[in-house]
Amino acid sequence: MRRTDKDLLVKGLKRLALTVVLMFTAPIILWQAFKNEDHPMYWPVCILGLILAAYAVYLGFKGIMTIMNALFGVKSK
């Protein structure tokens, strides 16, 4: 019977914790950008919000995959 890799599990949980933080931060930054469309920093703030949102999705998938690998082992080909 295979045992859970605790170090890998902690790494996956840390990634998911960062994902939760980014899931709240990215929409707030985008909301601030869209609220101030006439400001000269509109485009940099909007781009930053979009990058953070995409990174949140990426980290979510990577975190779930890391947890799955910790629980069930790495899939062999």
PDB file of N, CA, C and O in Angstrom:
ATOM      1  N   MET A   1       0.839  -1.186   0.000  1.00  0.00           N
ATOM      2  CA  MET A   1       0.000   0.000   0.000  1.00  0.00           C
ATOM      3  C   MET A   1       0.885   1.250   0.000  1.00  0.00           C
ATOM      4  O   MET A   1       1.840   1.351   0.770  1.00  0.00           O
ATOM      5  N   ARG A   2       0.555   2.178  -0.859  1.00  0.00           N
ATOM      6  CA  ARG A   2       1.326   3.408  -1.006  1.00  0.00           C
ATOM      7  C   ARG A   2       0.964   4.386   0.094  1.00  0.00           C
ATOM      8  O   ARG A   2      -0.199   4.501   0.479  1.00  0.00           O
ATOM      9  N   ARG A   3       1.980   5.098   0.601  1.00  0.00           N
ATOM     10  CA  ARG A   3       1.768   6.096   1.639  1.00  0.00           C
ATOM     11  C   ARG A   3       1.766   7.488   1.024  1.00  0.00           C
ATOM     12  O   ARG A   3       2.339   7.701  -0.045  1.00  0.00           O
ATOM     13  N   THR A   4       1.126   8.425   1.691  1.00  0.00           N
ATOM     14  CA  THR A   4       1.040   9.799   1.209  1.00  0.00           C
ATOM     15  C   THR A   4       2.378  10.505   1.398  1.00  0.00           C
ATOM     16  O   THR A   4       2.995  10.415   2.459  1.00  0.00           O
ATOM     17  N   ASP A   5       2.813  11.203   0.367  1.00  0.00           N
ATOM     18  CA  ASP A   5       4.027  12.013   0.434  1.00  0.00           C
ATOM     19  C   ASP A   5       3.659  13.342   1.096  1.00  0.00           C
ATOM     20  O   ASP A   5       3.083  14.222   0.457  1.00  0.00           O
ATOM     21  N   LYS A   6       3.993  13.478   2.371  1.00  0.00           N
ATOM     22  CA  LYS A   6       3.557  14.635   3.147  1.00  0.00           C
ATOM     23  C   LYS A   6       4.197  15.940   2.665  1.00  0.00           C
ATOM     24  O   LYS A   6       3.544  16.984   2.678  1.00  0.00           O
ATOM     25  N   ASP A   7       5.453  15.897   2.244  1.00  0.00           N
ATOM     26  CA  ASP A   7       6.109  17.110   1.753  1.00  0.00           C
ATOM     27  C   ASP A   7       5.437  17.620   0.479  1.00  0.00           C
ATOM     28  O   ASP A   7       5.235  18.823   0.313  1.00  0.00           O
ATOM     29  N   LEU A   8       5.101  16.711  -0.403  1.00  0.00           N
ATOM     30  CA  LEU A   8       4.427  17.085  -1.637  1.00  0.00           C
ATOM     31  C   LEU A   8       3.007  17.583  -1.356  1.00  0.00           C
ATOM     32  O   LEU A   8       2.522  18.494  -2.026  1.00  0.00           O
ATOM     33  N   LEU A   9       2.354  16.989  -0.377  1.00  0.00           N
ATOM     34  CA  LEU A   9       1.010  17.426   0.000  1.00  0.00           C
ATOM     35  C   LEU A   9       1.039  18.848   0.553  1.00  0.00           C
ATOM     36  O   LEU A   9       0.174  19.658   0.219  1.00  0.00           O
ATOM     37  N   VAL A  10       2.014  19.154   1.384  1.00  0.00           N
ATOM     38  CA  VAL A  10       2.131  20.510   1.941  1.00  0.00           C
ATOM     39  C   VAL A  10       2.408  21.513   0.835  1.00  0.00           C
ATOM     40  O   VAL A  10       1.873  22.622   0.851  1.00  0.00           O
ATOM     41  N   LYS A  11       3.243  21.129  -0.129  1.00  0.00           N
ATOM     42  CA  LYS A  11       3.535  22.006  -1.259  1.00  0.00           C
ATOM     43  C   LYS A  11       2.262  22.306  -2.056  1.00  0.00           C
ATOM     44  O   LYS A  11       2.037  23.445  -2.466  1.00  0.00           O
ATOM     45  N   GLY A  12       1.439  21.293  -2.273  1.00  0.00           N
ATOM     46  CA  GLY A  12       0.185  21.491  -2.993  1.00  0.00           C
ATOM     47  C   GLY A  12      -0.798  22.365  -2.225  1.00  0.00           C
ATOM     48  O   GLY A  12      -1.500  23.182  -2.819  1.00  0.00           O
ATOM     49  N   LEU A  13      -0.849  22.196  -0.916  1.00  0.00           N
ATOM     50  CA  LEU A  13      -1.744  23.018  -0.105  1.00  0.00           C
ATOM     51  C   LEU A  13      -1.283  24.472  -0.067  1.00  0.00           C
ATOM     52  O   LEU A  13      -2.112  25.381  -0.018  1.00  0.00           O
ATOM     53  N   LYS A  14       0.019  24.698  -0.087  1.00  0.00           N
ATOM     54  CA  LYS A  14       0.534  26.068  -0.140  1.00  0.00           C
ATOM     55  C   LYS A  14       0.163  26.724  -1.465  1.00  0.00           C
ATOM     56  O   LYS A  14      -0.187  27.903  -1.506  1.00  0.00           O
ATOM     57  N   ARG A  15       0.241  25.957  -2.540  1.00  0.00           N
ATOM     58  CA  ARG A  15      -0.149  26.500  -3.847  1.00  0.00           C
ATOM     59  C   ARG A  15      -1.627  26.860  -3.858  1.00  0.00           C
ATOM     60  O   ARG A  15      -2.009  27.898  -4.400  1.00  0.00           O
ATOM     61  N   LEU A  16      -2.456  26.017  -3.267  1.00  0.00           N
ATOM     62  CA  LEU A  16      -3.884  26.324  -3.241  1.00  0.00           C
ATOM     63  C   LEU A  16      -4.176  27.523  -2.340  1.00  0.00           C
ATOM     64  O   LEU A  16      -5.097  28.290  -2.620  1.00  0.00           O
ATOM     65  N   ALA A  17      -3.413  27.694  -1.273  1.00  0.00           N
ATOM     66  CA  ALA A  17      -3.598  28.862  -0.411  1.00  0.00           C
ATOM     67  C   ALA A  17      -3.255  30.141  -1.174  1.00  0.00           C
ATOM     68  O   ALA A  17      -3.963  31.142  -1.055  1.00  0.00           O
ATOM     69  N   LEU A  18      -2.185  30.115  -1.949  1.00  0.00           N
ATOM     70  CA  LEU A  18      -1.819  31.268  -2.760  1.00  0.00           C
ATOM     71  C   LEU A  18      -2.871  31.512  -3.849  1.00  0.00           C
ATOM     72  O   LEU A  18      -3.139  32.656  -4.217  1.00  0.00           O
ATOM     73  N   THR A  19      -3.453  30.444  -4.351  1.00  0.00           N
ATOM     74  CA  THR A  19      -4.520  30.579  -5.350  1.00  0.00           C
ATOM     75  C   THR A  19      -5.712  31.323  -4.763  1.00  0.00           C
ATOM     76  O   THR A  19      -6.289  32.190  -5.420  1.00  0.00           O
ATOM     77  N   VAL A  20      -6.079  30.991  -3.537  1.00  0.00           N
ATOM     78  CA  VAL A  20      -7.215  31.659  -2.890  1.00  0.00           C
ATOM     79  C   VAL A  20      -6.927  33.149  -2.717  1.00  0.00           C
ATOM     80  O   VAL A  20      -7.804  33.984  -2.939  1.00  0.00           O
ATOM     81  N   VAL A  21      -5.708  33.478  -2.325  1.00  0.00           N
ATOM     82  CA  VAL A  21      -5.342  34.888  -2.174  1.00  0.00           C
ATOM     83  C   VAL A  21      -5.438  35.607  -3.517  1.00  0.00           C
ATOM     84  O   VAL A  21      -5.978  36.710  -3.595  1.00  0.00           O
ATOM     85  N   LEU A  22      -4.915  34.986  -4.568  1.00  0.00           N
ATOM     86  CA  LEU A  22      -4.970  35.608  -5.892  1.00  0.00           C
ATOM     87  C   LEU A  22      -6.392  35.682  -6.441  1.00  0.00           C
ATOM     88  O   LEU A  22      -6.713  36.585  -7.214  1.00  0.00           O
ATOM     89  N   MET A  23      -7.246  34.737  -6.045  1.00  0.00           N
ATOM     90  CA  MET A  23      -8.631  34.761  -6.511  1.00  0.00           C
ATOM     91  C   MET A  23      -9.393  35.959  -5.954  1.00  0.00           C
ATOM     92  O   MET A  23     -10.385  36.386  -6.545  1.00  0.00           O
ATOM     93  N   PHE A  24      -8.950  36.502  -4.838  1.00  0.00           N
ATOM     94  CA  PHE A  24      -9.569  37.708  -4.310  1.00  0.00           C
ATOM     95  C   PHE A  24      -8.836  38.964  -4.772  1.00  0.00           C
ATOM     96  O   PHE A  24      -9.462  39.998  -5.004  1.00  0.00           O
ATOM     97  N   THR A  25      -7.524  38.881  -4.906  1.00  0.00           N
ATOM     98  CA  THR A  25      -6.724  40.053  -5.264  1.00  0.00           C
ATOM     99  C   THR A  25      -6.923  40.470  -6.719  1.00  0.00           C
ATOM    100  O   THR A  25      -7.087  41.657  -7.001  1.00  0.00           O
ATOM    101  N   ALA A  26      -6.911  39.523  -7.636  1.00  0.00           N
ATOM    102  CA  ALA A  26      -7.010  39.842  -9.062  1.00  0.00           C
ATOM    103  C   ALA A  26      -8.322  40.563  -9.416  1.00  0.00           C
ATOM    104  O   ALA A  26      -8.266  41.573 -10.118  1.00  0.00           O
ATOM    105  N   PRO A  27      -9.486  40.103  -8.971  1.00  0.00           N
ATOM    106  CA  PRO A  27     -10.715  40.838  -9.301  1.00  0.00           C
ATOM    107  C   PRO A  27     -10.767  42.234  -8.683  1.00  0.00           C
ATOM    108  O   PRO A  27     -11.330  43.153  -9.278  1.00  0.00           O
ATOM    109  N   ILE A  28     -10.184  42.401  -7.495  1.00  0.00           N
ATOM    110  CA  ILE A  28     -10.165  43.732  -6.877  1.00  0.00           C
ATOM    111  C   ILE A  28      -9.306  44.677  -7.709  1.00  0.00           C
ATOM    112  O   ILE A  28      -9.682  45.829  -7.927  1.00  0.00           O
ATOM    113  N   ILE A  29      -8.158  44.199  -8.173  1.00  0.00           N
ATOM    114  CA  ILE A  29      -7.292  45.039  -9.009  1.00  0.00           C
ATOM    115  C   ILE A  29      -7.983  45.366 -10.332  1.00  0.00           C
ATOM    116  O   ILE A  29      -7.917  46.503 -10.800  1.00  0.00           O
ATOM    117  N   LEU A  30      -8.644  44.379 -10.935  1.00  0.00           N
ATOM    118  CA  LEU A  30      -9.366  44.644 -12.187  1.00  0.00           C
ATOM    119  C   LEU A  30     -10.513  45.629 -11.968  1.00  0.00           C
ATOM    120  O   LEU A  30     -10.755  46.496 -12.808  1.00  0.00           O
ATOM    121  N   TRP A  31     -11.210  45.501 -10.861  1.00  0.00           N
ATOM    122  CA  TRP A  31     -12.314  46.410 -10.555  1.00  0.00           C
ATOM    123  C   TRP A  31     -11.787  47.836 -10.405  1.00  0.00           C
ATOM    124  O   TRP A  31     -12.405  48.781 -10.895  1.00  0.00           O
ATOM    125  N   GLN A  32     -10.642  47.995  -9.726  1.00  0.00           N
ATOM    126  CA  GLN A  32     -10.049  49.323  -9.572  1.00  0.00           C
ATOM    127  C   GLN A  32      -9.632  49.896 -10.924  1.00  0.00           C
ATOM    128  O   GLN A  32      -9.774  51.095 -11.166  1.00  0.00           O
ATOM    129  N   ALA A  33      -9.120  49.044 -11.796  1.00  0.00           N
ATOM    130  CA  ALA A  33      -8.720  49.522 -13.122  1.00  0.00           C
ATOM    131  C   ALA A  33      -9.926  49.979 -13.926  1.00  0.00           C
ATOM    132  O   ALA A  33      -9.888  51.041 -14.546  1.00  0.00           O
ATOM    133  N   PHE A  34     -10.992  49.194 -13.925  1.00  0.00           N
ATOM    134  CA  PHE A  34     -12.173  49.553 -14.708  1.00  0.00           C
ATOM    135  C   PHE A  34     -12.922  50.742 -14.106  1.00  0.00           C
ATOM    136  O   PHE A  34     -13.637  51.454 -14.812  1.00  0.00           O
ATOM    137  N   LYS A  35     -12.757  50.949 -12.821  1.00  0.00           N
ATOM    138  CA  LYS A  35     -13.398  52.090 -12.174  1.00  0.00           C
ATOM    139  C   LYS A  35     -12.705  53.398 -12.555  1.00  0.00           C
ATOM    140  O   LYS A  35     -13.344  54.450 -12.563  1.00  0.00           O
ATOM    141  N   ASN A  36     -11.417  53.350 -12.869  1.00  0.00           N
ATOM    142  CA  ASN A  36     -10.639  54.542 -13.184  1.00  0.00           C
ATOM    143  C   ASN A  36     -10.099  54.480 -14.612  1.00  0.00           C
ATOM    144  O   ASN A  36      -8.888  54.526 -14.824  1.00  0.00           O
ATOM    145  N   GLU A  37     -10.992  54.376 -15.580  1.00  0.00           N
ATOM    146  CA  GLU A  37     -10.566  54.224 -16.970  1.00  0.00           C
ATOM    147  C   GLU A  37      -9.877  55.467 -17.525  1.00  0.00           C
ATOM    148  O   GLU A  37      -9.115  55.359 -18.487  1.00  0.00           O
ATOM    149  N   ASP A  38     -10.118  56.628 -16.956  1.00  0.00           N
ATOM    150  CA  ASP A  38      -9.500  57.843 -17.479  1.00  0.00           C
ATOM    151  C   ASP A  38      -8.133  58.119 -16.845  1.00  0.00           C
ATOM    152  O   ASP A  38      -7.473  59.093 -17.206  1.00  0.00           O
ATOM    153  N   HIS A  39      -7.711  57.289 -15.923  1.00  0.00           N
ATOM    154  CA  HIS A  39      -6.418  57.467 -15.256  1.00  0.00           C
ATOM    155  C   HIS A  39      -5.298  56.987 -16.174  1.00  0.00           C
ATOM    156  O   HIS A  39      -5.492  56.028 -16.922  1.00  0.00           O
ATOM    157  N   PRO A  40      -4.119  57.638 -16.135  1.00  0.00           N
ATOM    158  CA  PRO A  40      -3.023  57.207 -17.023  1.00  0.00           C
ATOM    159  C   PRO A  40      -2.467  55.805 -16.695  1.00  0.00           C
ATOM    160  O   PRO A  40      -1.843  55.180 -17.552  1.00  0.00           O
ATOM    161  N   MET A  41      -2.684  55.315 -15.484  1.00  0.00           N
ATOM    162  CA  MET A  41      -2.198  53.983 -15.116  1.00  0.00           C
ATOM    163  C   MET A  41      -3.238  52.886 -15.382  1.00  0.00           C
ATOM    164  O   MET A  41      -3.115  51.774 -14.868  1.00  0.00           O
ATOM    165  N   TYR A  42      -4.251  53.200 -16.178  1.00  0.00           N
ATOM    166  CA  TYR A  42      -5.327  52.239 -16.445  1.00  0.00           C
ATOM    167  C   TYR A  42      -4.802  50.954 -17.079  1.00  0.00           C
ATOM    168  O   TYR A  42      -5.088  49.859 -16.594  1.00  0.00           O
ATOM    169  N   TRP A  43      -4.042  51.082 -18.151  1.00  0.00           N
ATOM    170  CA  TRP A  43      -3.577  49.880 -18.865  1.00  0.00           C
ATOM    171  C   TRP A  43      -2.610  49.041 -18.047  1.00  0.00           C
ATOM    172  O   TRP A  43      -2.764  47.819 -18.025  1.00  0.00           O
ATOM    173  N   PRO A  44      -1.614  49.628 -17.367  1.00  0.00           N
ATOM    174  CA  PRO A  44      -0.732  48.776 -16.556  1.00  0.00           C
ATOM    175  C   PRO A  44      -1.464  48.042 -15.435  1.00  0.00           C
ATOM    176  O   PRO A  44      -1.168  46.880 -15.160  1.00  0.00           O
ATOM    177  N   VAL A  45      -2.415  48.712 -14.790  1.00  0.00           N
ATOM    178  CA  VAL A  45      -3.164  48.069 -13.709  1.00  0.00           C
ATOM    179  C   VAL A  45      -4.083  46.987 -14.264  1.00  0.00           C
ATOM    180  O   VAL A  45      -4.230  45.925 -13.658  1.00  0.00           O
ATOM    181  N   CYS A  46      -4.695  47.249 -15.404  1.00  0.00           N
ATOM    182  CA  CYS A  46      -5.569  46.254 -16.030  1.00  0.00           C
ATOM    183  C   CYS A  46      -4.768  45.021 -16.452  1.00  0.00           C
ATOM    184  O   CYS A  46      -5.214  43.892 -16.245  1.00  0.00           O
ATOM    185  N   ILE A  47      -3.613  45.227 -17.029  1.00  0.00           N
ATOM    186  CA  ILE A  47      -2.767  44.104 -17.446  1.00  0.00           C
ATOM    187  C   ILE A  47      -2.292  43.309 -16.229  1.00  0.00           C
ATOM    188  O   ILE A  47      -2.265  42.078 -16.259  1.00  0.00           O
ATOM    189  N   LEU A  48      -1.920  44.014 -15.160  1.00  0.00           N
ATOM    190  CA  LEU A  48      -1.509  43.337 -13.931  1.00  0.00           C
ATOM    191  C   LEU A  48      -2.640  42.465 -13.378  1.00  0.00           C
ATOM    192  O   LEU A  48      -2.402  41.332 -12.960  1.00  0.00           O
ATOM    193  N   GLY A  49      -3.857  42.987 -13.374  1.00  0.00           N
ATOM    194  CA  GLY A  49      -4.997  42.209 -12.902  1.00  0.00           C
ATOM    195  C   GLY A  49      -5.248  40.967 -13.745  1.00  0.00           C
ATOM    196  O   GLY A  49      -5.554  39.900 -13.213  1.00  0.00           O
ATOM    197  N   LEU A  50      -5.118  41.108 -15.063  1.00  0.00           N
ATOM    198  CA  LEU A  50      -5.315  39.955 -15.949  1.00  0.00           C
ATOM    199  C   LEU A  50      -4.223  38.905 -15.753  1.00  0.00           C
ATOM    200  O   LEU A  50      -4.500  37.706 -15.773  1.00  0.00           O
ATOM    201  N   ILE A  51      -2.987  39.356 -15.563  1.00  0.00           N
ATOM    202  CA  ILE A  51      -1.888  38.413 -15.323  1.00  0.00           C
ATOM    203  C   ILE A  51      -2.102  37.675 -14.006  1.00  0.00           C
ATOM    204  O   ILE A  51      -1.898  36.463 -13.936  1.00  0.00           O
ATOM    205  N   LEU A  52      -2.509  38.390 -12.966  1.00  0.00           N
ATOM    206  CA  LEU A  52      -2.762  37.743 -11.672  1.00  0.00           C
ATOM    207  C   LEU A  52      -3.921  36.755 -11.758  1.00  0.00           C
ATOM    208  O   LEU A  52      -3.879  35.697 -11.129  1.00  0.00           O
ATOM    209  N   ALA A  53      -4.953  37.088 -12.526  1.00  0.00           N
ATOM    210  CA  ALA A  53      -6.083  36.172 -12.689  1.00  0.00           C
ATOM    211  C   ALA A  53      -5.659  34.899 -13.417  1.00  0.00           C
ATOM    212  O   ALA A  53      -6.050  33.798 -13.031  1.00  0.00           O
ATOM    213  N   ALA A  54      -4.863  35.052 -14.465  1.00  0.00           N
ATOM    214  CA  ALA A  54      -4.383  33.878 -15.197  1.00  0.00           C
ATOM    215  C   ALA A  54      -3.460  33.029 -14.316  1.00  0.00           C
ATOM    216  O   ALA A  54      -3.506  31.800 -14.372  1.00  0.00           O
ATOM    217  N   TYR A  55      -2.628  33.681 -13.509  1.00  0.00           N
ATOM    218  CA  TYR A  55      -1.723  32.960 -12.617  1.00  0.00           C
ATOM    219  C   TYR A  55      -2.499  32.221 -11.535  1.00  0.00           C
ATOM    220  O   TYR A  55      -2.076  31.153 -11.093  1.00  0.00           O
ATOM    221  N   ALA A  56      -3.637  32.779 -11.099  1.00  0.00           N
ATOM    222  CA  ALA A  56      -4.472  32.095 -10.111  1.00  0.00           C
ATOM    223  C   ALA A  56      -5.040  30.799 -10.692  1.00  0.00           C
ATOM    224  O   ALA A  56      -5.077  29.775 -10.010  1.00  0.00           O
ATOM    225  N   VAL A  57      -5.476  30.845 -11.933  1.00  0.00           N
ATOM    226  CA  VAL A  57      -5.999  29.638 -12.582  1.00  0.00           C
ATOM    227  C   VAL A  57      -4.897  28.600 -12.738  1.00  0.00           C
ATOM    228  O   VAL A  57      -5.103  27.417 -12.465  1.00  0.00           O
ATOM    229  N   TYR A  58      -3.722  29.048 -13.181  1.00  0.00           N
ATOM    230  CA  TYR A  58      -2.583  28.144 -13.355  1.00  0.00           C
ATOM    231  C   TYR A  58      -2.193  27.499 -12.023  1.00  0.00           C
ATOM    232  O   TYR A  58      -2.006  26.284 -11.951  1.00  0.00           O
ATOM    233  N   LEU A  59      -2.070  28.305 -10.978  1.00  0.00           N
ATOM    234  CA  LEU A  59      -1.690  27.764  -9.672  1.00  0.00           C
ATOM    235  C   LEU A  59      -2.760  26.823  -9.119  1.00  0.00           C
ATOM    236  O   LEU A  59      -2.442  25.863  -8.418  1.00  0.00           O
ATOM    237  N   GLY A  60      -4.010  27.094  -9.430  1.00  0.00           N
ATOM    238  CA  GLY A  60      -5.075  26.191  -8.987  1.00  0.00           C
ATOM    239  C   GLY A  60      -4.915  24.806  -9.586  1.00  0.00           C
ATOM    240  O   GLY A  60      -5.001  23.801  -8.880  1.00  0.00           O
ATOM    241  N   PHE A  61      -4.682  24.756 -10.893  1.00  0.00           N
ATOM    242  CA  PHE A  61      -4.484  23.461 -11.543  1.00  0.00           C
ATOM    243  C   PHE A  61      -3.220  22.762 -11.040  1.00  0.00           C
ATOM    244  O   PHE A  61      -3.231  21.560 -10.775  1.00  0.00           O
ATOM    245  N   LYS A  62      -2.126  23.526 -10.910  1.00  0.00           N
ATOM    246  CA  LYS A  62      -0.879  22.926 -10.430  1.00  0.00           C
ATOM    247  C   LYS A  62      -1.017  22.437  -8.988  1.00  0.00           C
ATOM    248  O   LYS A  62      -0.477  21.388  -8.639  1.00  0.00           O
ATOM    249  N   GLY A  63      -1.727  23.176  -8.159  1.00  0.00           N
ATOM    250  CA  GLY A  63      -1.926  22.770  -6.773  1.00  0.00           C
ATOM    251  C   GLY A  63      -2.733  21.482  -6.671  1.00  0.00           C
ATOM    252  O   GLY A  63      -2.396  20.592  -5.889  1.00  0.00           O
ATOM    253  N   ILE A  64      -3.792  21.384  -7.457  1.00  0.00           N
ATOM    254  CA  ILE A  64      -4.613  20.171  -7.440  1.00  0.00           C
ATOM    255  C   ILE A  64      -3.818  18.977  -7.969  1.00  0.00           C
ATOM    256  O   ILE A  64      -3.907  17.875  -7.428  1.00  0.00           O
ATOM    257  N   MET A  65      -3.040  19.204  -9.032  1.00  0.00           N
ATOM    258  CA  MET A  65      -2.219  18.105  -9.560  1.00  0.00           C
ATOM    259  C   MET A  65      -1.157  17.668  -8.549  1.00  0.00           C
ATOM    260  O   MET A  65      -0.873  16.476  -8.432  1.00  0.00           O
ATOM    261  N   THR A  66      -0.574  18.614  -7.824  1.00  0.00           N
ATOM    262  CA  THR A  66       0.433  18.269  -6.821  1.00  0.00           C
ATOM    263  C   THR A  66      -0.189  17.460  -5.694  1.00  0.00           C
ATOM    264  O   THR A  66       0.408  16.493  -5.222  1.00  0.00           O
ATOM    265  N   ILE A  67      -1.381  17.847  -5.261  1.00  0.00           N
ATOM    266  CA  ILE A  67      -2.062  17.092  -4.211  1.00  0.00           C
ATOM    267  C   ILE A  67      -2.428  15.692  -4.692  1.00  0.00           C
ATOM    268  O   ILE A  67      -2.300  14.722  -3.946  1.00  0.00           O
ATOM    269  N   MET A  68      -2.880  15.589  -5.929  1.00  0.00           N
ATOM    270  CA  MET A  68      -3.215  14.272  -6.477  1.00  0.00           C
ATOM    271  C   MET A  68      -1.977  13.379  -6.558  1.00  0.00           C
ATOM    272  O   MET A  68      -2.048  12.185  -6.266  1.00  0.00           O
ATOM    273  N   ASN A  69      -0.841  13.961  -6.956  1.00  0.00           N
ATOM    274  CA  ASN A  69       0.404  13.178  -7.009  1.00  0.00           C
ATOM    275  C   ASN A  69       0.851  12.769  -5.612  1.00  0.00           C
ATOM    276  O   ASN A  69       1.409  11.685  -5.437  1.00  0.00           O
ATOM    277  N   ALA A  70       0.618  13.614  -4.619  1.00  0.00           N
ATOM    278  CA  ALA A  70       0.999  13.275  -3.244  1.00  0.00           C
ATOM    279  C   ALA A  70       0.142  12.141  -2.710  1.00  0.00           C
ATOM    280  O   ALA A  70       0.633  11.277  -1.984  1.00  0.00           O
ATOM    281  N   LEU A  71      -1.130  12.140  -3.063  1.00  0.00           N
ATOM    282  CA  LEU A  71      -2.034  11.115  -2.534  1.00  0.00           C
ATOM    283  C   LEU A  71      -1.936   9.791  -3.294  1.00  0.00           C
ATOM    284  O   LEU A  71      -1.935   8.723  -2.681  1.00  0.00           O
ATOM    285  N   PHE A  72      -1.855   9.855  -4.614  1.00  0.00           N
ATOM    286  CA  PHE A  72      -1.927   8.634  -5.424  1.00  0.00           C
ATOM    287  C   PHE A  72      -0.620   8.262  -6.118  1.00  0.00           C
ATOM    288  O   PHE A  72      -0.535   7.196  -6.727  1.00  0.00           O
ATOM    289  N   GLY A  73       0.385   9.104  -6.039  1.00  0.00           N
ATOM    290  CA  GLY A  73       1.654   8.809  -6.704  1.00  0.00           C
ATOM    291  C   GLY A  73       1.678   9.411  -8.093  1.00  0.00           C
ATOM    292  O   GLY A  73       0.644   9.787  -8.646  1.00  0.00           O
ATOM    293  N   VAL A  74       2.867   9.495  -8.640  1.00  0.00           N
ATOM    294  CA  VAL A  74       3.054  10.044  -9.980  1.00  0.00           C
ATOM    295  C   VAL A  74       2.582   9.026 -11.003  1.00  0.00           C
ATOM    296  O   VAL A  74       2.906   7.842 -10.908  1.00  0.00           O
ATOM    297  N   LYS A  75       1.818   9.488 -11.976  1.00  0.00           N
ATOM    298  CA  LYS A  75       1.290   8.599 -13.004  1.00  0.00           C
ATOM    299  C   LYS A  75       2.429   8.116 -13.891  1.00  0.00           C
ATOM    300  O   LYS A  75       3.158   8.924 -14.467  1.00  0.00           O
ATOM    301  N   SER A  76       2.581   6.809 -14.003  1.00  0.00           N
ATOM    302  CA  SER A  76       3.637   6.259 -14.859  1.00  0.00           C
ATOM    303  C   SER A  76       3.101   6.085 -16.269  1.00  0.00           C
ATOM    304  O   SER A  76       1.924   5.785 -16.472  1.00  0.00           O
ATOM    305  N   LYS A  77       3.988   6.279 -17.242  1.00  0.00           N
ATOM    306  CA  LYS A  77       3.566   6.204 -18.657  1.00  0.00           C
ATOM    307  C   LYS A  77       3.888   4.850 -19.231  1.00  0.00           C
ATOM    308  O   LYS A  77       3.611   4.594 -20.403  1.00  0.00           O
TER     309      LYS A  77
END
